[in-house]
């Protein structure tokens, strides 16, 4: 079965089915069996430091990396503070250079590229109607969609009928011969901006719009304007049957390279000495657009911004790129902290998403 035919999203309507909102991780073996070596190896393109030098509790982090070894789906865990990599470990035959499936964390990167296209003038603003890009190819499907803007796609409030509460809902869309047509032919069931409804199809419309606006695929545009400035050379990005890069999922990166993107998000679009994405865009994306109230592994999600989730802890507010099966990039700007946690999304271990977030909450955040 192709990777794209697995459910790759987490859903507001079915969080319990995708990892749940409860705190129990009893279905996941989290008993540490060895002391994991989590000291990062030096790299020419990545500043390395130690927990002590960056004011984090090394003993608490040791426990976090040890416990991660007991999560059977675990692939990678990285901790970055003050822009420096202070801890990393790889599990279950994964290596530093292994490409990891990001699943719906892809959406957050798609969001960054929409911001870059606006910065470059290829797209005028988030308030631009999608009809300005879609009329040429899909005019017959737009009669009820004149009020939908790019902003509505970004914050999951388009009003287009959609149900990803089962794997079939995602698979029917992603396997369509024209996934853009599949989305646009669905009726409008609520006024744009009035209701949050998680929709991978509208994230893919962002890929279509970017390609129309720039003449480049999402993968090509991202390589030029994000990956190359960050020194990211290895990636794969799924192409759907209409020839477009999947704007909702399908991207694979090395864990270290996702951590670079996390640092860029945490530092308001800046990577080392270069402003790669406009700071104003990252701040706008981190503002609550759709209020929510949902626990996740003991942390609280209080809203959805633009293609990522927003929450809070006693240590500060955080932004979360979240992919199916427990793929996380969490940024906490007040603490200069970025955490990357990636798992085997095909493992199907009950509770694996919640167990991963509990590990972050119980063992990494207390190390601050």
Secondary structure as UniProt FT lines:
FT   HELIX           3..5
FT   HELIX           12..14
FT   TURN            15..19
FT   TURN            26..27
FT   TURN            44..45
FT   TURN            51..55
FT   HELIX           58..69
FT   TURN            72..73
FT   STRAND          74..81
FT   TURN            82..83
FT   STRAND          84..90
FT   TURN            92..93
FT   TURN            96..97
FT   STRAND          99..101
FT   TURN            103..104
FT   HELIX           105..119
FT   TURN            120..121
FT   TURN            126..127
FT   HELIX           131..138
FT   HELIX           139..141
FT   TURN            143..144
FT   TURN            146..147
FT   HELIX           150..154
FT   TURN            155..156
FT   HELIX           167..174
FT   TURN            177..178
FT   HELIX           179..184
FT   TURN            192..193
FT   HELIX           200..214
FT   HELIX           218..222
FT   HELIX           223..227
FT   TURN            228..231
FT   STRAND          235..237
FT   TURN            241..242
FT   STRAND          251..254
FT   HELIX           255..266
FT   TURN            267..269
FT   STRAND          270..271
FT   TURN            272..273
FT   STRAND          274..275
FT   HELIX           279..285
FT   STRAND          290..296
FT   TURN            297..298
FT   STRAND          299..304
FT   STRAND          309..313
FT   TURN            314..315
FT   STRAND          316..323
FT   TURN            324..326
FT   STRAND          327..332
FT   HELIX           333..335
FT   STRAND          337..343
FT   TURN            345..346
FT   TURN            350..351
FT   HELIX           352..359
FT   HELIX           360..364
FT   HELIX           365..367
//
